[in-house]
Amino acid sequence: MYIGASIQAGAYSDEVKIVDEIDKPLLIVHGEQDQLVKNQYIDKLRIPRLWGRQVHIVSGAGHAPQWEACEVFNRLLSQFASELASIR
């Protein structure tokens, strides 16, 4: 389903509510030059379970840091997963 069609059909979740109420650690990796989601928007979110108490901004990356800076993304994801695994 296309994003526009899902929005029009009301088939989407309230991401602001989700990140505010999530009861698990949350990793957010954001491209510094993201063309779709502005840093100012993310800065305003209340994210109580944010891993490392920060949104991880990837220099030089746009909307897809997992592809544009895969080494940085994979390192962060590995650290996040390792930390969660050690908690259990």
Steps between C-alpha positions, in 0.01 A plus 500: 500500500631847418555742785252753364229237460555369852475850645187570303347172620597577861717187509791643694605529863568811704881492515516781757278304739695179437842647586355676804337185639742225391618287793813363330829672413478674164785570258446784255756552224440811290682637199636849553383603152164320507274662239174364644528512881652818640732492802286769664201264494691220669650740756147588618394140564474363852683167488548375858654162403746640245818292497803703600267792574557631149386469144803372314564742213703363209712764327463522125204260488152583377175313558657153477806486727472120504606511132689829473722439804454129563822465702387763751145366507614139549738600779223683688255215447759247622574705813129539569432126456803404714388726782147362491630143495712567809195626692317167471 
